[in-house]
């Protein structure tokens, strides 16, 4: 997910997206531990998406909107 797509979402949508990404990361880590993960790069992508969402949420918090 790109930062421009994330910036278009509302704060509540970002909260929901963050929750979904965290649950996906949990599932991927579980698959990695049980050697069922087919694409290890998916972990990296999900982590970056979580960081992007958190960064934009923090920017909005500091901005006060």
PDB file as gemmi writes it, atoms N, CA and C in Angstrom:
CRYST1    1.000    1.000    1.000  90.00  90.00  90.00 P 1                      
ATOM      1  N   UNK A   1       0.838  -1.165   0.000  1.00  0.00           N  
ATOM      2  CA  UNK A   1       0.000   0.000   0.000  1.00  0.00           C  
ATOM      3  C   UNK A   1       0.897   1.247   0.000  1.00  0.00           C  
ATOM      4  N   UNK A   2       0.547   2.180  -0.843  1.00  0.00           N  
ATOM      5  CA  UNK A   2       1.340   3.389  -0.970  1.00  0.00           C  
ATOM      6  C   UNK A   2       0.893   4.444   0.035  1.00  0.00           C  
ATOM      7  N   UNK A   3       1.808   5.346   0.361  1.00  0.00           N  
ATOM      8  CA  UNK A   3       1.514   6.400   1.330  1.00  0.00           C  
ATOM      9  C   UNK A   3       0.389   7.303   0.836  1.00  0.00           C  
ATOM     10  N   UNK A   4       0.339   7.549  -0.452  1.00  0.00           N  
ATOM     11  CA  UNK A   4      -0.717   8.410  -0.987  1.00  0.00           C  
ATOM     12  C   UNK A   4      -2.096   7.772  -0.791  1.00  0.00           C  
ATOM     13  N   UNK A   5      -2.178   6.464  -0.905  1.00  0.00           N  
ATOM     14  CA  UNK A   5      -3.441   5.765  -0.667  1.00  0.00           C  
ATOM     15  C   UNK A   5      -3.829   5.835   0.806  1.00  0.00           C  
ATOM     16  N   UNK A   6      -2.836   5.746   1.671  1.00  0.00           N  
ATOM     17  CA  UNK A   6      -3.096   5.766   3.107  1.00  0.00           C  
ATOM     18  C   UNK A   6      -3.560   7.144   3.539  1.00  0.00           C  
ATOM     19  N   UNK A   7      -2.968   8.193   2.971  1.00  0.00           N  
ATOM     20  CA  UNK A   7      -3.318   9.566   3.353  1.00  0.00           C  
ATOM     21  C   UNK A   7      -4.769   9.908   3.005  1.00  0.00           C  
ATOM     22  N   UNK A   8      -5.353   9.225   2.035  1.00  0.00           N  
ATOM     23  CA  UNK A   8      -6.728   9.491   1.637  1.00  0.00           C  
ATOM     24  C   UNK A   8      -7.741   8.931   2.627  1.00  0.00           C  
ATOM     25  N   UNK A   9      -7.315   8.034   3.496  1.00  0.00           N  
ATOM     26  CA  UNK A   9      -8.234   7.381   4.432  1.00  0.00           C  
ATOM     27  C   UNK A   9      -8.427   8.225   5.681  1.00  0.00           C  
ATOM     28  N   UNK A  10      -9.567   8.013   6.331  1.00  0.00           N  
ATOM     29  CA  UNK A  10      -9.861   8.718   7.577  1.00  0.00           C  
ATOM     30  C   UNK A  10      -9.135   8.025   8.734  1.00  0.00           C  
ATOM     31  N   UNK A  11      -9.169   8.677   9.884  1.00  0.00           N  
ATOM     32  CA  UNK A  11      -8.478   8.135  11.056  1.00  0.00           C  
ATOM     33  C   UNK A  11      -9.059   6.781  11.466  1.00  0.00           C  
ATOM     34  N   UNK A  12     -10.377   6.643  11.420  1.00  0.00           N  
ATOM     35  CA  UNK A  12     -11.001   5.372  11.805  1.00  0.00           C  
ATOM     36  C   UNK A  12     -10.652   4.266  10.809  1.00  0.00           C  
ATOM     37  N   UNK A  13     -10.572   4.626   9.532  1.00  0.00           N  
ATOM     38  CA  UNK A  13     -10.171   3.637   8.527  1.00  0.00           C  
ATOM     39  C   UNK A  13      -8.721   3.212   8.740  1.00  0.00           C  
ATOM     40  N   UNK A  14      -7.880   4.154   9.163  1.00  0.00           N  
ATOM     41  CA  UNK A  14      -6.484   3.812   9.434  1.00  0.00           C  
ATOM     42  C   UNK A  14      -6.370   2.877  10.628  1.00  0.00           C  
ATOM     43  N   UNK A  15      -7.186   3.103  11.645  1.00  0.00           N  
ATOM     44  CA  UNK A  15      -7.195   2.217  12.809  1.00  0.00           C  
ATOM     45  C   UNK A  15      -7.583   0.794  12.382  1.00  0.00           C  
ATOM     46  N   UNK A  16      -8.605   0.701  11.552  1.00  0.00           N  
ATOM     47  CA  UNK A  16      -9.065  -0.603  11.071  1.00  0.00           C  
ATOM     48  C   UNK A  16      -7.986  -1.275  10.223  1.00  0.00           C  
ATOM     49  N   UNK A  17      -7.366  -0.507   9.346  1.00  0.00           N  
ATOM     50  CA  UNK A  17      -6.301  -1.032   8.484  1.00  0.00           C  
ATOM     51  C   UNK A  17      -5.124  -1.527   9.318  1.00  0.00           C  
ATOM     52  N   UNK A  18      -4.771  -0.775  10.358  1.00  0.00           N  
ATOM     53  CA  UNK A  18      -3.667  -1.169  11.230  1.00  0.00           C  
ATOM     54  C   UNK A  18      -3.969  -2.493  11.921  1.00  0.00           C  
ATOM     55  N   UNK A  19      -5.187  -2.651  12.387  1.00  0.00           N  
ATOM     56  CA  UNK A  19      -5.586  -3.905  13.018  1.00  0.00           C  
ATOM     57  C   UNK A  19      -5.509  -5.084  12.059  1.00  0.00           C  
ATOM     58  N   UNK A  20      -5.952  -4.868  10.829  1.00  0.00           N  
ATOM     59  CA  UNK A  20      -5.894  -5.929   9.824  1.00  0.00           C  
ATOM     60  C   UNK A  20      -4.451  -6.300   9.495  1.00  0.00           C  
ATOM     61  N   UNK A  21      -3.592  -5.294   9.369  1.00  0.00           N  
ATOM     62  CA  UNK A  21      -2.191  -5.556   9.057  1.00  0.00           C  
ATOM     63  C   UNK A  21      -1.495  -6.298  10.193  1.00  0.00           C  
ATOM     64  N   UNK A  22      -1.823  -5.942  11.427  1.00  0.00           N  
ATOM     65  CA  UNK A  22      -1.220  -6.631  12.567  1.00  0.00           C  
ATOM     66  C   UNK A  22      -1.643  -8.093  12.620  1.00  0.00           C  
ATOM     67  N   UNK A  23      -2.917  -8.355  12.339  1.00  0.00           N  
ATOM     68  CA  UNK A  23      -3.367  -9.748  12.348  1.00  0.00           C  
ATOM     69  C   UNK A  23      -2.738 -10.530  11.199  1.00  0.00           C  
ATOM     70  N   UNK A  24      -2.566  -9.878  10.054  1.00  0.00           N  
ATOM     71  CA  UNK A  24      -1.904 -10.537   8.930  1.00  0.00           C  
ATOM     72  C   UNK A  24      -0.448 -10.845   9.265  1.00  0.00           C  
ATOM     73  N   UNK A  25       0.225  -9.913   9.940  1.00  0.00           N  
ATOM     74  CA  UNK A  25       1.608 -10.133  10.343  1.00  0.00           C  
ATOM     75  C   UNK A  25       1.708 -11.305  11.307  1.00  0.00           C  
ATOM     76  N   UNK A  26       0.764 -11.397  12.231  1.00  0.00           N  
ATOM     77  CA  UNK A  26       0.743 -12.520  13.169  1.00  0.00           C  
ATOM     78  C   UNK A  26       0.620 -13.845  12.423  1.00  0.00           C  
ATOM     79  N   UNK A  27      -0.295 -13.896  11.466  1.00  0.00           N  
ATOM     80  CA  UNK A  27      -0.491 -15.123  10.687  1.00  0.00           C  
ATOM     81  C   UNK A  27       0.759 -15.484   9.897  1.00  0.00           C  
ATOM     82  N   UNK A  28       1.395 -14.472   9.310  1.00  0.00           N  
ATOM     83  CA  UNK A  28       2.610 -14.728   8.531  1.00  0.00           C  
ATOM     84  C   UNK A  28       3.743 -15.233   9.415  1.00  0.00           C  
ATOM     85  N   UNK A  29       3.872 -14.664  10.595  1.00  0.00           N  
ATOM     86  CA  UNK A  29       4.920 -15.127  11.518  1.00  0.00           C  
ATOM     87  C   UNK A  29       4.660 -16.563  11.951  1.00  0.00           C  
ATOM     88  N   UNK A  30       3.396 -16.893  12.148  1.00  0.00           N  
ATOM     89  CA  UNK A  30       3.039 -18.255  12.520  1.00  0.00           C  
ATOM     90  C   UNK A  30       3.385 -19.213  11.384  1.00  0.00           C  
ATOM     91  N   UNK A  31       3.094 -18.820  10.149  1.00  0.00           N  
ATOM     92  CA  UNK A  31       3.432 -19.645   8.995  1.00  0.00           C  
ATOM     93  C   UNK A  31       4.937 -19.799   8.863  1.00  0.00           C  
ATOM     94  N   UNK A  32       5.683 -18.742   9.157  1.00  0.00           N  
ATOM     95  CA  UNK A  32       7.144 -18.801   9.077  1.00  0.00           C  
ATOM     96  C   UNK A  32       7.688 -19.785  10.102  1.00  0.00           C  
ATOM     97  N   UNK A  33       7.136 -19.781  11.295  1.00  0.00           N  
ATOM     98  CA  UNK A  33       7.596 -20.667  12.358  1.00  0.00           C  
ATOM     99  C   UNK A  33       7.300 -22.128  12.042  1.00  0.00           C  
ATOM    100  N   UNK A  34       6.222 -22.371  11.312  1.00  0.00           N  
ATOM    101  CA  UNK A  34       5.858 -23.754  10.983  1.00  0.00           C  
ATOM    102  C   UNK A  34       6.317 -24.152   9.575  1.00  0.00           C  
ATOM    103  N   UNK A  35       7.153 -23.337   8.983  1.00  0.00           N  
ATOM    104  CA  UNK A  35       7.717 -23.598   7.649  1.00  0.00           C  
ATOM    105  C   UNK A  35       6.657 -23.745   6.566  1.00  0.00           C  
ATOM    106  N   UNK A  36       5.577 -22.970   6.659  1.00  0.00           N  
ATOM    107  CA  UNK A  36       4.529 -23.011   5.650  1.00  0.00           C  
ATOM    108  C   UNK A  36       4.480 -21.730   4.826  1.00  0.00           C  
ATOM    109  N   UNK A  37       5.370 -20.793   5.104  1.00  0.00           N  
ATOM    110  CA  UNK A  37       5.360 -19.510   4.417  1.00  0.00           C  
ATOM    111  C   UNK A  37       6.014 -19.665   3.053  1.00  0.00           C  
ATOM    112  N   UNK A  38       5.259 -19.346   1.997  1.00  0.00           N  
ATOM    113  CA  UNK A  38       5.770 -19.511   0.640  1.00  0.00           C  
ATOM    114  C   UNK A  38       6.585 -18.312   0.181  1.00  0.00           C  
ATOM    115  N   UNK A  39       6.172 -17.094   0.598  1.00  0.00           N  
ATOM    116  CA  UNK A  39       6.845 -15.884   0.146  1.00  0.00           C  
ATOM    117  C   UNK A  39       7.328 -15.081   1.360  1.00  0.00           C  
ATOM    118  N   UNK A  40       8.589 -15.230   1.760  1.00  0.00           N  
ATOM    119  CA  UNK A  40       9.100 -14.523   2.932  1.00  0.00           C  
ATOM    120  C   UNK A  40       9.117 -13.005   2.773  1.00  0.00           C  
ATOM    121  N   UNK A  41       9.098 -12.506   1.547  1.00  0.00           N  
ATOM    122  CA  UNK A  41       9.094 -11.065   1.315  1.00  0.00           C  
ATOM    123  C   UNK A  41       7.771 -10.438   1.743  1.00  0.00           C  
ATOM    124  N   UNK A  42       6.741 -11.249   1.873  1.00  0.00           N  
ATOM    125  CA  UNK A  42       5.436 -10.754   2.320  1.00  0.00           C  
ATOM    126  C   UNK A  42       5.542 -10.173   3.729  1.00  0.00           C  
ATOM    127  N   UNK A  43       6.381 -10.785   4.576  1.00  0.00           N  
ATOM    128  CA  UNK A  43       6.602 -10.272   5.924  1.00  0.00           C  
ATOM    129  C   UNK A  43       7.141  -8.849   5.870  1.00  0.00           C  
ATOM    130  N   UNK A  44       8.106  -8.633   5.028  1.00  0.00           N  
ATOM    131  CA  UNK A  44       8.728  -7.313   4.896  1.00  0.00           C  
ATOM    132  C   UNK A  44       7.715  -6.284   4.405  1.00  0.00           C  
ATOM    133  N   UNK A  45       6.904  -6.667   3.445  1.00  0.00           N  
ATOM    134  CA  UNK A  45       5.895  -5.755   2.899  1.00  0.00           C  
ATOM    135  C   UNK A  45       4.861  -5.356   3.957  1.00  0.00           C  
ATOM    136  N   UNK A  46       4.421  -6.324   4.749  1.00  0.00           N  
ATOM    137  CA  UNK A  46       3.422  -6.036   5.775  1.00  0.00           C  
ATOM    138  C   UNK A  46       4.013  -5.133   6.859  1.00  0.00           C  
ATOM    139  N   UNK A  47       5.257  -5.386   7.243  1.00  0.00           N  
ATOM    140  CA  UNK A  47       5.905  -4.543   8.243  1.00  0.00           C  
ATOM    141  C   UNK A  47       6.034  -3.105   7.753  1.00  0.00           C  
ATOM    142  N   UNK A  48       6.387  -2.937   6.491  1.00  0.00           N  
ATOM    143  CA  UNK A  48       6.508  -1.590   5.931  1.00  0.00           C  
ATOM    144  C   UNK A  48       5.152  -0.897   5.870  1.00  0.00           C  
ATOM    145  N   UNK A  49       4.118  -1.644   5.548  1.00  0.00           N  
ATOM    146  CA  UNK A  49       2.775  -1.062   5.500  1.00  0.00           C  
ATOM    147  C   UNK A  49       2.335  -0.602   6.892  1.00  0.00           C  
ATOM    148  N   UNK A  50       2.643  -1.407   7.906  1.00  0.00           N  
ATOM    149  CA  UNK A  50       2.321  -1.027   9.281  1.00  0.00           C  
ATOM    150  C   UNK A  50       3.050   0.253   9.651  1.00  0.00           C  
ATOM    151  N   UNK A  51       4.314   0.337   9.278  1.00  0.00           N  
ATOM    152  CA  UNK A  51       5.097   1.534   9.579  1.00  0.00           C  
ATOM    153  C   UNK A  51       4.535   2.758   8.871  1.00  0.00           C  
ATOM    154  N   UNK A  52       4.108   2.594   7.636  1.00  0.00           N  
ATOM    155  CA  UNK A  52       3.525   3.716   6.895  1.00  0.00           C  
ATOM    156  C   UNK A  52       2.248   4.213   7.566  1.00  0.00           C  
ATOM    157  N   UNK A  53       1.385   3.280   7.948  1.00  0.00           N  
ATOM    158  CA  UNK A  53       0.126   3.660   8.585  1.00  0.00           C  
ATOM    159  C   UNK A  53       0.401   4.374   9.901  1.00  0.00           C  
ATOM    160  N   UNK A  54       1.306   3.822  10.700  1.00  0.00           N  
ATOM    161  CA  UNK A  54       1.625   4.449  11.985  1.00  0.00           C  
ATOM    162  C   UNK A  54       2.234   5.833  11.793  1.00  0.00           C  
ATOM    163  N   UNK A  55       3.076   5.998  10.797  1.00  0.00           N  
ATOM    164  CA  UNK A  55       3.704   7.285  10.534  1.00  0.00           C  
ATOM    165  C   UNK A  55       2.658   8.333  10.178  1.00  0.00           C  
ATOM    166  N   UNK A  56       1.742   7.989   9.324  1.00  0.00           N  
ATOM    167  CA  UNK A  56       0.715   8.941   8.910  1.00  0.00           C  
ATOM    168  C   UNK A  56      -0.221   9.258  10.070  1.00  0.00           C  
ATOM    169  N   UNK A  57      -0.524   8.259  10.897  1.00  0.00           N  
ATOM    170  CA  UNK A  57      -1.357   8.511  12.072  1.00  0.00           C  
ATOM    171  C   UNK A  57      -0.653   9.470  13.029  1.00  0.00           C  
ATOM    172  N   UNK A  58       0.639   9.287  13.199  1.00  0.00           N  
ATOM    173  CA  UNK A  58       1.406  10.155  14.089  1.00  0.00           C  
ATOM    174  C   UNK A  58       1.492  11.572  13.523  1.00  0.00           C  
ATOM    175  N   UNK A  59       1.670  11.696  12.209  1.00  0.00           N  
ATOM    176  CA  UNK A  59       1.704  13.010  11.572  1.00  0.00           C  
ATOM    177  C   UNK A  59       0.402  13.759  11.829  1.00  0.00           C  
ATOM    178  N   UNK A  60      -0.716  13.060  11.680  1.00  0.00           N  
ATOM    179  CA  UNK A  60      -2.024  13.681  11.895  1.00  0.00           C  
ATOM    180  C   UNK A  60      -2.197  14.060  13.372  1.00  0.00           C  
ATOM    181  N   UNK A  61      -1.705  13.234  14.269  1.00  0.00           N  
ATOM    182  CA  UNK A  61      -1.805  13.518  15.697  1.00  0.00           C  
ATOM    183  C   UNK A  61      -1.018  14.790  16.044  1.00  0.00           C  
ATOM    184  N   UNK A  62       0.170  14.904  15.500  1.00  0.00           N  
ATOM    185  CA  UNK A  62       0.993  16.077  15.779  1.00  0.00           C  
ATOM    186  C   UNK A  62       0.430  17.327  15.112  1.00  0.00           C  
ATOM    187  N   UNK A  63      -0.179  17.132  13.962  1.00  0.00           N  
ATOM    188  CA  UNK A  63      -0.778  18.245  13.229  1.00  0.00           C  
ATOM    189  C   UNK A  63      -2.058  18.731  13.927  1.00  0.00           C  
ATOM    190  N   UNK A  64      -2.729  17.806  14.593  1.00  0.00           N  
ATOM    191  CA  UNK A  64      -3.928  18.163  15.333  1.00  0.00           C  
ATOM    192  C   UNK A  64      -5.208  18.055  14.558  1.00  0.00           C  
ATOM    193  N   UNK A  65      -5.247  17.188  13.541  1.00  0.00           N  
ATOM    194  CA  UNK A  65      -6.464  17.021  12.766  1.00  0.00           C  
ATOM    195  C   UNK A  65      -7.057  15.661  12.988  1.00  0.00           C  
TER     196      UNK A  65                                                      
END                                                                             
